[in-house]
Amino acid sequence: MMHYKWASFIFVLILLGSCIKPFNPDVNAEAINKYVVEGSVSSIEGWQNVSVSIASDVSRAEYIPVNICELTIIDDLGQDFPLTQYEDGEYRVWMNNNELIPGRSFKISVLLPNGEILESRFDEMPSGPEEIGDVYFEMEDIPTNDPEYTLHGIQMYTDFSADEMDSKFYRWKLTETWEYHSEYPIEYYYDETGLHHVFPPDYSFMYCWRTMIVNDIYTLATNNLSENALDRYPLNYIGNNTYRLKILYSLLIEQIALSENAYYYWDKLRLNISQEGELYTSQPLAIKGNLTNVNTPEKEVLGFFQANNVSKKRVFVWPVDELELDLQTVCVINELRPNIGYLEIPASEYPAYVYSVNSIPTLNTMINDCVLCPVLGGVTNKPDYWPY
């Protein structure tokens, strides 16, 4: 499981070439070995998740889970909701609708294996819109570092609108899924026992779906606007140089109403990861949240525990006729020497998939990308929500 723990990763070094001296951020050693607690209570009935980890070294960004903790969510009525561990560093508890009411406040208490207690301040669950406004895209071009190359693509937008009594502070979490195909089915392959013919051809590894969280942070505060609304709020951009838009693309939008304190935490993270330099792109530094070490208050605790009001919406984007895709070929076909043939294939490449023409095998092999779509990161199980 991949963990996206912004606060637990101090900095990742990016090397841009051997002729450029690598940038080494001067991060105080005290920034590592700090506990990181991240999680939330959502207005949606279901599992409420909290993670406990240790911030990693600047030179070795990694997720360092803390196990065998005792976690309890506490509301402002004095009700306790104990969490259970289900993965390394990951804890959860199921909460019902009648326990997740806007206006109620929640905090987290963490008893560490060494006896220390980490505790957050109460965070009030705000009210927010039950539905997300229109989500749509517009064709847009983006300049690149190469003055001769402009990226073409689509910019996703949403029209935001909330009641005046709703929260004035929001962020959006985006999860994208797209369908992609391998170039060919499996029809012939060669291994230590010779050439094999698969009939009928095996199409089971030809159709895949890949799901990823969009790592960018999207925040909005309307407290200084004339109304609690904003048209054309920009979400993610999808360029024409990706397979996302070739067949069918889906975007799950989670619109999250926040407390003011939670908003400023996320907005600091957004500003941190959006600042780009000429030599490197920054990633989130350790940002102070709303947690304290009860036993030793001078020991800083990273992360934020929050109460969210969440609305969800899924949209689909079919191929855009006006957008010409500029895709790199992932399928490579290699020609074997006629006097050696299949014996040229090393055993380390078995099974080697053989390219065929009109169901007749040739003296050409294909890399796995040509016939096994999962090697590109997706799965062959079609999502339940896919429209066909």
N, C-alpha and C positions, 0 to 999 in steps of 0.2 A: 504494500500500500504506500502510495506516495503521499508525503505530508507537506502541506503548504503552511508552514508555521513561520509567519513573517518575523515575529520577534525573536525566534530562537536561532535564526541564522544571522550572524553579525555582519559579514561582508564576504563577497565572492570576488576573487581577483580575476580580471579579464586580461589575457595577453593578446596584444594586437600585432605582434610581429617581433622578430628577433632584433630588429634595428631600434626598437623602442624600449626604453628601460621600463620594466613592469612597475605599476603604481602599487605601493604597499601602504595601505591606510594605517595611520597611527592610532590604533585602538588600544586603550588602556587595558592591561591584563585583568583588571577588576571586572571588565565587561563580560568575561567568560565565567563559566561555572556558576552562573546565576540561574535560579529556577525560573521557568517560564510556564505560566498557566494561561490557557486560552480556551474559551468556550462561551456558550450562551444558553439562554432560555428563549425559546421561540414561541410565538403566539399560535403556531401550528401544533396540534396534538401529535405526539410521537416521541421518539428518542431525543433527549437533550444531551449533547455531547460536550465533554471537557477533556483537554489533553494536559498532561504534566510532563515537562521535559527540562533539560538543562541546556543553556545557551552554549553553542559550540565555539571552538577556537576560530579565529579569523582565517587561519591558513587551512582549516579543515572543516568546511561547512557541512554539518550533518545533523540529523535528528537523533537526539540522545534521550530516549524515553526514561521516565521514572516509574517503576512498577511498585506494587504492593502498597499503594496509598489508600487512605480512607477519605473519600470525598462526600460532601453533603451540600446540596443546594438548600438554602433557607429562605423562606419568604418573609414579608413584613408582618405576617400573622403568626409567626413562630412555628410554621409547619416545616418539617424536615423531609428531604427527598434524598436518601442515600443512593449513591451511584455504585455500579459494579464495573470491574475492569473486563474489557472484551478483547483488547489487543494491547501490545506493548505501549504503555503510556497513555492509553485511550480508555476513557470511562464514560458511562452513560446511565441514564435513568428514563423510564417512560413516564410521561406526564399527560394528564387528560385535559380536555378543553376547560373544564370548570376550575382547573388549577392555574390556567394561563390567561389571566384577565388583564387587559390594559389598565394601567393605574396601580397595579400591584408591583412591588419591588422585590428583587431577588439578589442574593449574594452567594458566593461559593466559599466553603471552608475545606482546606486540604490538610490532612494529617500525614506528614511524610514518614517514611520508615525510621528516620532518625529521631522522631519525636517532635520535630519542629512543626509549627502550624502556619500555613499561609492562608490569608483571608482577604477577600475583596470587600470593597464598600458596596452598599446596596445600589442597584441600578434599577430605575423605574421603567417598566414596559410602557412605551407611549402608545397612543392610538395612531392609526394610519389608514390609508385608503384600502378598501377591501379588494379593489381591482387595479391592475396596471393599465395605464392609458395606451393609446395606439403605439405600436412598435413597427418601424418601417425603415427603409434604407434609401439612400440617394447615391448616385454615381459620383465619385470624387477621385481626384488625382492627388498624389502626395509626392513632393520632391524628395530626392534621395541625396546621399553624399556624392553620387556621380552626377555631375551637371547634365550629362547626356542621357540620363535614364530617369524617367518618371514612372512611379508605381501607379497603376490603375487599379481601381477596386470599388467596393461599396462601403459606405459609412452607415452604421446602424444608429437609429435615433429612437427616442421615446418621448411622448408628450406627457409630462408629469402634471398631476393635479390632485390636490388634497383639500379637505375642509380646513377652515381657519382654526378649528379646535384640535386638529391633528398635529403631529410632530412637525417641526420646521427643519428637521435634520434627517438625512437619508444617505444610504449607500446602495449600490447595486452589485450583486454577485452574479456572474455570468458563467454558464456551462454550455459548451458547444459540442455538438455531435454531427458527424458527417459520414456519408456513405462513400465508399470507394471500392474499386474492383481491381483484381490482378488482370494482367493482359490475356492469360491463357488458362484453360483447364489443364489438369494433369492427364496426359494421354500416353506418354512414354517416359520411362526412367531407366537408368542403368545403375547396377550395383555389382557386388562381388559375384553374383550368380548370373550376370548377363543382362540383356535388354528385356524389359518387361513392357507389355502392351496393356493399358488400362482401357477396358471397353465395357460399357460406354465410358467416355471421358469423365473424370471426377471433377465436378464443378463446386464441390463443397468448400473449397478454400479460395474461391474466386470472388466472393462478395463479403465485404467487411464493413463494420461501423466502428468509428473511433470517437471516444468521449474525452474531453479535456476541460479543466477549469481555466477560464481566462484569468491570467495572473494580474492584470491591471486592476487598480482600485478606482472606483467611480463614486464620488461623494458630491452631495449637494446640500447647501444650507439656504433656506428661503427666508430666514428671519429678517434680512435687510431688503427683501423684495416687497413690492406693493401688494402681492397676493401670494398665497401658498401654491404656486403653480409655475411651470416653466415649459414652454414648447421647445421641441428640437434639442433635447438634452442628448449629447453624443455618447454613444456606447462604444462598442469595439469596431475596428476597421478590419476588413477582409480584403487582401490584395488578390490580384489576378494571377499571382505566382504560386498559388496553393491549390491543392486538389479539393479543398473544402467546397468550392463552388461548382465542381464539375458535374455532380450527379444530384445530390440533395443535401442541404445544410439545415441544421436545426439549432436554435438558440433558446436555452432556458434562462429566463430572466427572473431573478429574485430581488424584489424591491424591499429594502429593509428600513423601517422607521427606527431611528435611534434616539437615545437621550442625547442631550447636548454634550455631556462628557464623552460618551462613546463616539460621537461624531468627530470631536477634536482629536481623539486618539487615531481614528482611521484616516483623518485628513492629514495628520502628520506623517503617517506611513505613506500616503499617496504622494505627498510632496517629496518625501525622501527617495522613493523609487523612480520618480519622474524627472529628477534632475540629472541631465546628461552632460558629461564633460567631453572634451575632445579626445582624451586618452582612455576613458573608462565610463561605464554606466554604473551608477551607484545602485546598491540594493539595500533593503531596510537595515538601519542601525538599530541598536537596542533603544526602544522608546518606552519610557515609563508609563505604566497603565494605572489601574486602580487597585492593585494588590499590595499587601504588606506582610512581612514576616513578623508574626505576633511575638515570637520569642526574642527575636533580634531585629528590631525595627530598622537599624542602620544597614542591614543586608537588603539590597534592592531586589525586588521581584519584578520580572517583566511579564507582559501580556495584559489582557483585559478580559474581565467577565462581564457580560452585558445581557440585557433583556431586550429582545427584538420583537417588533411587529412586522410580520413577513407576508407579502403577497407574491404570487408566482404567475408566470405566463410563459407559454412556449410558442415560438413562431418557426415557420419553415421558409426557406429561401430556395426556390427552384433555379436552375441555370438561367442566367441573365443574358438574353440575346444580344444586348448592346455591349457586353463585356467580353472581349476576346481574351481567352486564357493564355498565359505564357508559362507553360509547365515543362519541367525538366523530366526527361525519360528516366524511369526507375528500373525498367526492364532492359537487361543487357544480354545479348546473344553472342556466344563465343564459338568461333569456328575451330573444329578439330582438324589436325593434319590428316589428309586422306590415307597416307601410307601407315598411319598408326591407328586412326579411328578412335573408338571408345576406350581402347587400352591407354590412351593418353590421359584419361581422367584419373586423378589421384584418388586413393581410397578415402581420404579425408573429406571428399566432396560427395560421397555416396549418401543417399541416392542422388544421382545427377539427373536433372530433368532434361529430356531431349526435345528439341524443337522439331515440329513436324509440319509438313505442307500437304494439305488434302489427305490427312490421316496417314501420311507416309513419313517415317522418321528420316531425319537428315543427320549429317555429321556436324550438328551444332548443338551445344548445350545452353541452357538458360539458367541464370542465377535464380535463387529462391524467390526473389521479389517478383519474378514473372508469373509465378503460379501459386504462391503462398501469401495471400494478402495479410495474414496475421503478423508476418515479420515486420510490417510497417507500423505496428503498434495497435491495430484494431482487433476486434473479435468477430467471429462468424455468426454470433447470435444476434438476430435482428431485434432492436428494442421494441417493447410492447407498444410504444407510442408512435412507431413509424407508420406513415399514412398508407402504405401499400404492402 
